Amino acid sequence: MSDDLLLLAQFNPIFHLNRAFLAIAVDGAGWTDAVLQEDIYFSSGFVVAMLGASWVSYRRLLRVERRL
């Protein structure tokens, strides 16, 4: 993979999930492995960010619906 694509893939949550799965399945990585922890932290942060964004969007939807 070229360096530019690899840099761009760092922002893709599927990339981190696949890398974590491969680390566990192929390499037998445990919870203390640095690569696995990085991927889990990124995935957890992404989940929290998406939950926050969905909550804000839902609140906005309710506000707009009340005005109709």
N, C-alpha and C positions, 0 to 999 in steps of 0.2 A: 504494500500500500504506500502511495506517495506520502511525503511528509505533510503536504497541504490537506489531503483527505483525512489523514490520521488526526491532525489538529482539529479539523471540522467535526470529526466523529466524537471528540471529547464532549461535545454538547448534546449528544444523542443518548437518551436513557437506554435504548435497546442495546447500544454498544456496550454499556456498562453491565447490563444484565447478562448478555452473552459472554462477556469476559469473566464475570463472576462464576457463571455456570461452567465454563471451560476450566477455570481454575479448580473448581471442586471436582468435576467429573474426570478430567484428564490428569491433572497434577496432584490430586488428592489434598488440595489446600485446606487448611483449617481456619478457624475464626481469627487466628492471630497473624495470618499471612497479610503482608502490607498491601498487595494488589487487591486482594479480596476486600479488605477493610475500606480501601479507597472507593471501590465500586459500590459497596453497601452504603457508605456515607453519601455518595452522590445520588444513588437511587432513593435513599430515605429523604434527602433534601428535596429531590424532585417531587416525590409524593407529597411532602408537606407544602411545597409551593403550589402544586396543582390543586390540592384540597383548599388552600386559601383562595386561589383564583376562582375556583368553582363556587365557593361560598359567597364571594363578592359578586360574582355574576348572578347567582340565584337571588341574592338580596336586591340587585338592580332589576331583575326580572319581576320580582314581586312589586317593587315600587312603580314600575311602568304599568303593570297590570291593574294596579289600584287606580291609576289615572284614567284608564279606559272606561 
